[in-house]
Structure formats: structure tokens, C-alpha cells
């Protein structure tokens, strides 16, 4: 929920950081705390960025000084904006999210809404449920990393949150004393089995295959097609191939939060890429050639919902149907000015391919020293580097995209069962859609392949490289649970009685369970009821369960399914919340 | 083609009109904003051990409202023992912000005027007090930015240094 200020925003004096209508020493004290902070840094406060250039610096200080002593501005009575969510998932996608019992983020976005500066110390957060050792209602704000615009708490793995509905209550004030309040509810459930990326996902990028059945290896054909190498200069071709493969690896890892060498960054997904086969298990993705589906397919893989298959070989499908196919780059973007500027000077028939210019052996020599090079050598090197880097970036982007399909992106349908992926049979199948069914306007990595411009896929022309959208990133970080049974934020069911408490099924006996909050499944099926013997992991089903009303369930105990014993009675509600009555039934 | 008797006069008049039109009778446009960062002296000699003061100033053709400068020195030969905002650019007795990195040999000074800006010309910003540590030659350098009341930066045209010879 995003709280839109209910009052018409006042027009405080620029620099009136405490919103009292006067530019004074109290504002200067606040400004001192923000000085030098760039946009995105912990100290950045928009209200102090008087010229709005994304940096609180001497220009803002000068404006503040010139306005010092001004009075008569409106007193700020507008509360800040406050947005509470999980894992930075935006407002249009966070209506129904399911978190695991630990290992996710609670994220708050705070906006001074054009008014006075935010007072981060005023933040209060509490939860309707215990948070680990902290009881319900305990102050949680000290656990958050707080800046004027954002607050985050990484709920630790193993926190063991109750598998029910949790509601966060949050408030924050600005320095004028205006308070914003927000509440946000989410569900907590276990993963159906293991978290999808609990184990490191090793992706072997195979550049060695010749699936096109032409004389050369597919990836070498790609290099030649773009003028990045020549068959007539095999030594240089080997050099370029090694450089390009290394650069592809260096460029694909950052999509998954990793450093170019594959080591994890501060927020890394459990995915690593290799150009030589790593120890099993790993998944293999072939890179090179052209897709059997057509010249416009830069890549294709089979989606693995929930990443249930850790080792997939995408190279074995005939065609080749699956893989990353660099030759499509020309068919997709060869007409663009950006492509032509980079590749035409090298492409066969249009320019001089690498290996055909006498300078190439010089500039690609490992001992080449740009400091002592001629202008012609530097120009040739620049040409080669620009083309190989762009080629590597496009291939790396495609690899990152196709790998994400192999890991389960983008599951179709809304949360919590899906990730707002496009439905089967549509152009957007397995790709990002907005909740309204459109391709996102942002440059997201899992947007449909045909939606990328040359600038978007190469991160040029002032457009940053594509990224995973927050919902996809939360999935890749095992920070949300996909569970289509959760169809609302309901309180935990309770169980007050099981009657009779003693049965002698011959061959069966009717059981009546009373309590509160009993719910059907989304498809209308009743809750599941099981009888559990302490120490025995195998549940015994109660059959013929009928949800009479939210307070009553009936079912039948069969002597064939429930041998004589003392049982716990467990109800698994339609939204997968579980309630158990201990030692509630004796079967004779 | 023959030239008539009055044609030359007409030509002169046309040239005169052109001169009149081209002559700008209004005020000259102001020179572009410019500033030099400098010290109160460019060179002097002192002994070790001793202490000395040196001013940091800006010479500019605009009125200034705020500055953010950093002075670098050789920490092996000098120790900064004091930094004081200078009255010409100080109306509250202290810097807005200041910070010293003694190991790197830098001091950063930030200040603003509250209300009226500075006058144009050479304006002293701060007085630095150093203690000499060892003989040698030290070059003080200064870098930074100065801004006008509207927040626009005045381009720094020159960053003058000061050479201190320590005997």
C-alpha cells in the first residue's frame, strides 16, 4: 500500500528542512548531515538537494545560504510517503506475497513528498507475529538499516516465522513532525520442497559444439560472421575466441549479483557460469550458430518451474532448438545505426575482418603496449575492442536470460502462484508482464526477447543494462515462496474439538472437527485432515472430508487407513495453514 | 560603366550607416564568471621547527555564497595545527564543515554566507596554521568549487600553489 498524502501538498521554502516555514540554523544543522551525499547513498535526502541534481553539494549550500533567514513559507503539514513491501517488490505486485520462514527482506521506501526532510530516527516497525525471539509487537526498527529514503531488514534465515499471516505496522515522521503510518500484510509458508536455488547452480557454457553440421564449430562461425575473426588466421582466431569467451563470462556474472570473476557480490544469486565442464551436477547451455526455430531467435531454453531439475542439458535437443544463437544478432539489430557503427568496419564484405589487417597481429599480441603504439594501431585496437565487447555483452545478456528460464523464470500468473509471467501460447509466455498484461516499460532482463532494442541489450545510448525485476530477483534469491494455494491473508485456523475422541471404525467412523477459520482450497476442495502418530512421519488420511462451514469439518476414519493408535489430528487448511490437536483421537 | 558624381557619396554614407549600426552604445556584457583559488603568498622561507599561518583565498569576478575547497600539503614536513574561517567569508564563527586527514595531508573546508553574498574581488576564506616538521620544500595546493547565490558554480580558472621552503 502506498500512502498518498491526503492534504494538498504545501509549498515549503526550498531549504526549509524542518518544515517550520523559516530557513534557519535548525535547517542548517540538518543540511550538515546530508552534505556531500549523492543520490542512492545512505545520507541522500531529496529535500536537501535544492537544485535536484542528485548530489547535495556546494551548489545547494549556496542556494541555502542565499535563502537563509527567509520566512513566511508554508508550515509543512504533509506526511511523508511510506511504502512497505517485501524484497522491494513494487506496489502493483505485492498484494499477496508469500515469504519463507526466514531469509527475506522487509523493505520500506520513504519519500519526503516535496516537504521537509525525513527523520530516520522516528521509524517504528512492529509485527503482529513473533519475529524469531522477539514477541509480537516488539519494536523492530533497530533491526533495520535506515536512510532518509529507505529502510531494509534482512530477516535472517532460520528465523522460523509462524506459517500464517503477518502484518507489519510502520510509521515514520518528517522533521516537521508529520507522521505517516502504513500496514502491510504477507503470508509465511514453507517451500514445497527445498528452496529453488538452495544449491549452487552451475551453468556450463559450451562454446565447442558444431550443431549446424557445417565444417566449423558454431561459435567460430559466429565470430567470422561478425568479422571478429578469420578462418585464414587461425592463431589470431584462437586469441579472439579466448578473449571473447572470457569477456562473456565476465559480463554474465554481474546479472546474478556476482563479480566478473564469478565470486559473489554483496547480494549474489547462487548461480555460477563456466566455460569448461565443472564437477557434476551442472546444466549445459550451448552457445553458437543459428536456431532451428528461425533466424530471429537469439536464444531459447525450456523453462523449469521451481527449478526442480538441477542438471539440465539444453544441448541435446535436436534442431538445434535450445541454446544461445549469436547469429541472430545480425538479423535482429543489423539494420540499426548502433550495430552498423560497431560491426560494419569488421564484417566480411563491408570492412576488414580481424585477421585480415596486418595490424591485427600487432594489436592482439599480449605484449602490445598502447603507450608506444601508433595512431593507426590504437584506432584498429579500439575498433576491435568495441565490436568484441558489444558482441560479448549481447551474448552474455542472452545467456543470463536463457539461464533464468532454466531456473524457473518467469512462472506464469499472478503471485503467489506465479511471478506475473506471460501465459502459455502467447508471445510473452515465460516472460515478464505487468499485472495489467503489458510488457514492462523498464529494461528488465526477463522481458520478452523481441522487446529489446540494440541500446537496451547492450546497455548503450544512456540506457543501463537490463536487470532482473525485483519479483524475479526475490525468486532467484529464495526470498519468496511460490504457493498457489495461498489465496488470501487469513488468520491461522484454530482447533477446539475432535468428536468423538475415541472411535472403533468397523469399517469406518465419522469424525467431526470444530474450530475457527477453516477454508477451502482455491479450487473449492475442502481442507485435508490427517491422523499423525507421534514419531511416525507418515500421515494417515481422513477420507470423505467435508467443509461444513468455517467452524466445522467432517470426515471418515477408515480402519484400513488408520490402525489402532493414539493420534494427533492435523488440519491443513485450504491456504496451507496447518493446525494440529495433540493426542486428540484414539482409534481402537 | 561610368560612375556618376554622387555615387561615391552614397557609398560613404552607406559605410557610415553600417558603422553606426555596428557600434554598440549599450553596456558591455559582463565577463564570464571566473575564479582563481590561491594562497595569501606564493612562496616563502621558514625554519624548522616553527609555525606559520597562510591564508586561502579566492579571486573572482562574481559574488560568492559558498565554497568547498581542499588544501593538500606534505604531511612528512608539515602538520596542520589550526584552521580558522576568515571574517571575509564567515558570519557565524565557524566552518559549515571541515575535516583533516593528517596522514594524507589534506584539509577540506566548507562554508557559506548566510544572507548577503561576498563582494567581488579577492576574498579570504580561511587561515591555516602549520607547524614545520622537517626541512625541505613543500608545495601547498588547493582545489575545490565556489558557488554563486543562485547555486551556479564559478569555473575555477587557476589553482595557484604556494611553495614553502623549510630550512
Interface residues (C-beta under 8 A of the other chain):
Chain A: X28 X32 X35 X36 X50 X51 X57 X58 X59 X60 X61 X62 X63 X64 X65 X66 X68 X69
Chain B: X64 X65 X66 X67 X68 X96 X97 X110 X112 X113 X114 X115 X117 X145 X146 X147 X148 X149 X150 X151 X152 X153
